[in-house]
Amino acid sequence: MSQKNNTKIIAIAVLVVLIIAGIGFFLMQQPKQPQPTTPQQPTTPSQQTATTRPKLVIWGRSTFTPPQMYWIEKKVREWAAKNNVDVEITWLSVTDIGKKLIAAVEAGNPPDIVINGHPVAIFAEKGLLIQIDDIIEKLNKSDIYEIKLKECEWSGHYYCLPTMFEATWLHVRWDIVKKANAENLFPLKTLDDFYTAAKVLNQVEPGVYGVGLPLGLNGYDTWWTFLHFWGGYGGGMLTNRSVAGVIMDKEPYRTGLKKAFEIERKIWLEKLTPPDSDQWVDASNNNAYLQGKIAMTMNPASIWYAVMTQNPALAANTKLFLLPVSVDCGDESVFIFKTTKYPDLAKDLVYYLYADKEDYRKGFCEASGLYALPIFKSQMQVISKDWKAGKYPALGEDPAKAVEKIKFMETAAFPLGERTTPSETFREGFTWNEMIQRVVIKGEDPDKVIDEYAAKLREEVKRVYGG
């Protein structure tokens, strides 16, 4: 055989080997076909939950003092790790949480738990929330201030637990007070002294107004600031959940409301508050105080926390007092929607947040610069003891004694003392702000305005409760 033929045979053999190898490699790359199996029944929901970790969706209202949110995150994730539960926490702003909760409920998709949130009555009175009477008993009901319990009570049951007292302190530039020789005015003895102090402190330092009084249309501060005077001068909103319970236009409640209009209008007309106060939102009086534009303002101690952390020189010249009648802005609460798939887990988490009362006091209250005061009497006594020992020199009053001045809660109907759908709806919709501006800023006849808003309140009460 010739060399040429041998070469040809070898080439053909190599080609055959390559083809066979290529076919084998191709077959190796193809996915294996599944082997026939006996048909299986669909997995039932109960079988799925046996292998799926529970998950709780939580919405929280962001606060003005970040340590509070850090503490809540820590507690929630501690509990979740111990109980093998997934948690999803979404923080919403104070201006957003109410609107988004209402929208979520209307869409049929509320979170499982709300922490530090509001409103509550709007949901509780529709039967959408889980009762937590057993949690409150476990926490020792007698250790919780009655005013905090009352704001979560409907028909003899509890549907929420407030996260704190958010007392409204009068933040005062003490250097200006001393310059005006007005030390004896503080703490104020009567509500009338608020106007007197504003006048005495006005322009003691050029360009510094006597008080920062929120009067804007789109901020909660306008409402609860006014509530000090409306309630403090003997006014009233609602005595019970009925049309007949609306009392704001009846005497002596009408006169009390007119006195509230009068003191704020004098402050506005006499230019004792900055000229843009009628445009202020919730952060405006805080900023005015921090920027040195006002000598005093009413606010929860979030201003004090900001002063301590941002402006030590101003902190050294600031003192805090409560008005003779004070308002608690602490409507922020923990509550559970009935739509949750895991009611027992949700209730256990709520209990866990409060069970270690000392940790709650230190991590949520003290870490906030006492922006939050505890809802537990036992923990308030610890803070009182520390105050007496000189720990909080800026506070001009014992915090334990100060909360005893609290007669009204921001979203509760007064003098009823309980949150109601009408009182929360008027607050969330800035309805009261409209009423305040029409008299205080625009100078409309107070009697006519009172008649109009009393009629609106009766309409809302009738819509919600009938009769």
Buried (B, 14 or more C-beta within 10 A) or exposed (E): EEEEEEEEEEEEEEEEEEEEEEEEEEEEEEEEEEEEEEEEEEEEEEEEEEEEEBBBBBBBBBBBBEBBBEBBBEBBEEBBEEBEBEBEBEBBEBBEBBEBBBEBBEEEEBBBBBBBBBBBBBBBBEEBBBBBEEBBEEBEEEBBBEBBBBBBBBEEEBBBBBBBBBBBBBBBBBBBBEEBEBEEBBBBEEBEBBBBBBBBBBEBBEEBBBBBBBBBBEBBBBBBBBBBBBBBBBBBBBBBBBBEBBBBBEEEBBEBBBBBBBBBBBBBEEEBBBEEBBBBBBBBBBBBBBEBBBBBBBBBBBBBBBBBEEBEEBBEBBBBBBBBBBBBBBBBBBBBBEBBEBBEBBBBBBBBBBBEBEBBBBBBBBBBBBBBBBBBBEBBEBBBEBBEEEEBEBBBBBBBEBBEBBBBBBBBBBBBBBBBBBBBBBBBEBBBBBBBBBBBBEEBEBEEBBBBBBEBBBEBBBEBBEE
